[in-house]
Amino acid sequence: MAFTPENLLLAHEILARYPKTKSAILPLAHLAQDQDGRLTQDAMREIAGIVGVTPAEVLGTCSFYTMFKRDEVGRLVVSVCTNVTCLVMGGPEVLEHLEQRYASDKDVTIEEVECLAACGNAPAMQVNYEYHESLTPGSATEIIEAYKAGELTPRGVSGGLVGGGQG
């Protein structure tokens, strides 16, 4: 079984909020990812059973969104924007610095993303969907180190979008 007993109860509470059960796929995927740190095949099968669709339909829905991780990720998922404004303001340099700095750190996953809609204070990154802006390579490292030291508290991998997860 993919969901813990507590999260299975929460899954049914979430399902009850939607007149069309298929509409619950995304919040249930967030719940599963918060619980396990990623969206597993077992979780997608269980979600499919709960909402009455095929596992392929759950995969098709979730694979469209970059926030769902099917591979193992670290406790901290750092998303660095390199779109136009962040590109001009140093986003690629921040990304390259963090990729080198945390290449062997299993607790930190660094990923390049398109627009984070924080162009006014570029370059920007998110740590588990918490925004950090006006970055330099050094300030980005300081922020990640603050999370690692417990000075900042990360949300779950899905950013705590659904309560009750273990993430």
N, C-alpha and C positions, 0 to 999 in steps of 0.2 A: 504494500500500500504506500502511495506517495505522500499523502498528507498525514501528519500526526493526528491522533484523535481530537485534540483541541482545535487544530486547524481544519479538520474535516467538519466539525461543528460550525466553525466560522465560515467555511466555504458554503455551507447550506444557508447560513444567514445572508451571505452575499448574494447567493442565487435568488433568494426570496425578494430581493430589491428590484429585480428585473422582470418585466412582463414577458419578454422574450428571453428564454434561458441562454441562447447563443450570445446575448449581449454581455454575459458574465465572464466570457473567456478571458478578457484582459485583466480584470481585477483578480480572477482566480490564478492567472499566470503570475501576477505580482506576488500573491500570497505564497505560491509554490517557490518562487525564486527567493523571497525573503526567508523562507524556511530552510532551503537547501543551499543558498548561495548561487544557484543557477537553475535553469529550467530543464529538468531531466526528462528523458523519454517516459519514465514511469509517471511523472507528474502530468505530462501531456496526455497520456492515456487515461489517467484518472479524471482530468478535467473534461476530456471528451465524453467519458461516461456520465459525468455529473450533468453536463449541459445537453447531452444527446446529439453529439456530432461525431465525426470520425477523428482519430488522432491526426490524420493528415490535414484536416481542416484547422485544428488547433495549431499545428506546426505552421501552416500557411499563414494564419493570422499573426502568430507571434514572430515569425521570421521576418515580417515586414518591419518590425520595430527594433531599433538598435539597442534599446534598453534591456531587452531580454537576452541573457547570456546562456548559451547551451554548453559552453566549455567551462572548465574550472576557472574561477577568477579569485583574486586576492580579496582579503577583507575590505580593502580600500580599492575602489574602482575610480581611477582618475581619468577624466575625459577632457582632453585639451582641444580647444577650437583652433582650426587653422584656416577658416574661411576668410573672405576678403579683408575685412577690417582687422581681424586678429593676425592674418598673414602679414599685413603691412606693419602692424604694431609689435611683432616679435613672437607670435604664436609658434611658428616652426622652431625657433630657437628654444623656447620653453619646452616644447615636446621632445626635441632631440636631447636636451639636457636631462629631462626626467627619464626618458627611455634608457639612456646610458647609466644614470644613477641607480635606477631600480630594476635593472635587467635581471638580476639574480635574486630579487626580493620577492618571495612567494606571497607576502602579505599585500603587495601592491601590484595592481594591474594598470598599466598605462595604455590608453587608447586615443587615437586621433578621431575627432568628430567634426562634422560640418558646423553649422551655425548653432550657437548656444543662445542667441538673441541677447547678447550682452555687449553689443558693439560700442556702446557709449563709454565703456571702461575696458576696452580691449588691451592686451589679450586676456582671455578668460578660460577658466577650467571649472569643472565640477568634481567634487569628491563625494561619491555616493549621492549625486544629484544636489549637493549643496554648492552654491555658486561661490567662486572666488575670482576677483577681477583685478585689473591693473597690475598684472603679474610681470615679474622678471624671472629668469631661471632660478635665481637665489630665493626670491620670495615664495615661489611655487614649492621649492624644496622645504623651506621653513614651515609652510602650511602642512605639507604631508608629514613632516617630522612631528609637528604638534599633534596630529591625529594619532600617529604611532605611539607617542608618549602619553596619550590619554588627556592631553590638554584641550583637545577638541574631540567631541563625540560623534563618530560617524553614524549615519542612519544605516538601515539594512541596504543590501545591494540594490534593491528597487527604490531606495530613498524613503522607506517607511510609508509608501503610498497606501498600503493596506495594513491595518492593525492586526496584531495577533501573530505575526511572523516571528521566527526565531533568529532572523538575520542580523 
